[in-house]
Amino acid sequence: MGAARGQEDVAQEQAQGIALDTVEVVVGTGQVGVALDRHPLPPRPQGGGEAGPGPSIGRAMRLVMRNVAGQVVGVSSKSVFGQPGRVAGIVVGEWEERSPWAPLAERRGFTGNAVTVHGCVGTMDVADIVADTGALLVELIGKSIAYPGTNAFISHSGAEILVALAPPWADLIAAEYPAIEDVQRALWRHAALPVSWWPRQYHGYLEERDRVGPEGLVHLVERPEDVLVMVCCGLGNLHAYALHSFGPTKAVTRPF
């Protein structure tokens, strides 16, 4: 995992030294995902809720970050709030067999065993009990992940966001969006706010950074490709996870 973890594209110095609580999300694909118990029987939650190897790997990575890379709160890291992920990490296996789309790593150019590292500032739950179509569910998820105070809106360096879908929601969405690119476009389209949602003192800031589109909308991320989508975790319905990036960080995928 160190190959993906060590790439300059992760913007490590910025991610670890900022005032936010950025931590690496490690997504295993192929046999790496299998080793992380991506689909244990009976289904159990992941992302820190399942007593498998993920938390141990995440904890080891965080110890390396502190004791080898030198992340020290108040010295090399501002860490205004921090988060549990900065202690135990966030490590999860992609559930490829239950995904209606190609695995995340494959879509990023790597087949077989691979690891994707995405820098995030925490996890955000998206819950719904009404949507009965994929289009309606995508609209709800897209609108939920776009809120004025997220760092993606104030960044001018190209933010990304990772959306994790449980298999039942992925199936519902895929019935209307069989191509993952269409899912990304729909999420991107709905993850936007009118500039009028911000107090007028913010309008100039957003306009100077070319964040305001011709229809007066401010998109959460610049392009549909910046909305990363994966399928993982348990079979309980009603939930998705959103993992917003700090801003200038970019996900990195490497074979493993």
N, C-alpha and C positions, 0 to 999 in steps of 0.2 A: 504493500500500500504506500510505501514511502515514495515510489516513483511519481505517483499522482500528487501525493502530499507535498513534494518538494518543488513543484514547478513554480516558476516566477509568476505565471499567470494568476496564481491564487492571491497575488498582492499581499504576501504574508506580513510584511512590515506594517502596512496600513491596517490590515485586518486585526492584528494582535495588539497594535498600539493605540487604537482609536478609543473614544469614550464609550462606544457601544459594547455589546456583549457578544461579539462575533465568535462563532465556533465552527469547526469543520463538521459537515454532514458527510458521512462516508456511506456510499451506496454500493453494495456488492452485486455483481452480475455473474451468471454462469455458476461454476462450482464454488466461487467465493460466496455467492448468495446462499447456496445450499448449506455451506459450512456455518452460515449465520442463522440457520433454522428459519428460513424465510417462509416456510409453510409447514410448521409442526402440526401434528395431529394429536389431540384436537387443536383447532386453531387457537393461537394465543397472541396477544398484542405484542408488537415490537416497538422499536424506537425508545427502548429503556424500560418498557413495562414487562418484558419477557426475560426470565432468568436464564438466558443463553449466553453465548460467547460475546455478543455485541457490547454489553457494558464493560466487560473486561478489556476488550480491544480499545474501546473508547477511552477508558481510564488510563491505559498504558500510553496512548497517544498524548493525552493531556499531561502526563508526567514528563514525557519527553519534551513537550512544548515548554514546560516550566523549568525543568532541570538541565536540559541540553540547549534548547533554543533561547532560554533566558527570559521567558515571559514573567515579569514580576509586577504585580499591581502597584501602582504608584511610582514605578521606575520606568519600565518599558511598556506598560499597558495602563491606560487611564481607567478603564473598567468602572464607569460610574455606577452601574448596577450589577453587571455580571448575570449569570444564569446557571442552572444546574448542569447544562451541557458543557460548561467550561471546567467542570469537575469530572464528569463521567463520559463526556463525548456523546455523539449521536451516530450510531452505527446501525445500519439496517440492510437486509437482503431484499433485492427486488424479486417479486413473485412472478417470474416470467410465464409459468404455465397458466396462470390465471389472468394474464394481461392480454387484451384483445389487440394490442399493438406490439410492434417490435420492442425489445428491451431498450432502456435508456442508452446504455453503452453502445449498442449496435447502431442506434440512430446517430450517435456521435462518432461513428467510424470504427468501432471495435467489436468484433464478434467473439464469443466464447467468454473466458474468464477476464473480468475487468473490474476496475474500481473507479468510481466517480466521486470527486470531492467538491463539495459546494459550501461556500462560507455563508452561514446564516446567523441572524441575530435572535433566533428563538423559533418556537413553533406556535402556530396559530390554528386553532380548531375552527372548522367550518361545519356547521350542523344544519340539517334540514329534514323535515318530516312531511313536506307538502309535494315537492317536485315528483312527477310521475313520468316525465320525459327527459331525455338527455339534454335537449335544448334548454329546457327550463332549469335543469340542474346546473348546467354550465353557466347560465346567466347569473344564478345565485352565487356560485363560487367566484366568478369573475368580479361581481360587484362587492363581494365580501372582502376580497384581498386588497382592494383599492381604498385606502383611507388616508386622509390628508397628512397625518403625522408620520407616515412611514418614510424611511430614509431614501427609498427609491425615488420619491418625488423631488427631493431636494438635491439629489445627485445629478451631476452633469457628465458623469464618467461611464454611463452605461450599466445600469443595474440588471440583475436577473432575479427570478423567483422560481422556486421549486414547489410544485403542487403534487402531493402524494394522495393517490386515490385508493380506497379500499376496493377489492374486486367487484362487489355488487354495484357500486357506483360506476366503476369503469365499464361494466357490461351495459348498464343503462345508457351511458354516454355513447359508447361505441355503436349502439343500435342506430343512432342518428348521425354519428361522426365516425365512420369506419377508418378514416385516415387521421393519424395523429396530428398532421399539420393543420387539419380543419379544427381539431380541438384547440390547438394553440392559438389559431386565429380568432376563434370565438371567445376564448378566455381573454385574450389581449383586447378584443373589441369591447368587452364588458368591463374590463378592469381599467376604467377611465372615469374621471370626474370633470364636471364643468369647472372652468376656472373661477366661476362665481362662487363656488363652494368655499374658496379661501377668502379671508378678509382682503380688502383692496390693497393693503400694504404689501401683500405677497405677489400681486399680479405682475409687477415690474420684475421681480426676481425670476419668476417662471418664464416670462416673455424673453428676458435677456438670455436665457439658457435654451431658447427654442423648444420649450416644453409645451407650449400652447399650440394646438393644431388649428387648421382653418375653420373648424366648426366650434372653436372655443373649448375643446376638450383637452385634458391633460392625461395622457396614458401613463399607467404605472411604470411600464418599461418601454423601451424604444421600439422594439420589433416583436412580432409574434414568436420568433425563434428564441427570444429571451424568457419565454414562459416554458420552463422545463416541466415535464409531466412523467410520473412514474406510478406503477401499481405495486402496492405492498400491504403488509399488515394483515389483520384478521378479517373474518367474514361478517362481522357485525356491520350492518348498514348505517346510514344516517350521518356519516362523518367523512371529511377529507382533512388533510393537513396542508397548511401553507407555510413555507419556510422562506422568508424574505431575506435578501442579501443586504450586506452593509451598504452597497452602492457600487464602488469601483471593482469589486472582486468578480472573477469569472470562474465558472466551474471548469474542472479539468478531469479528463478521463484518460486512463492508461491501462494497457493490458497487465494482467497479473498472473 
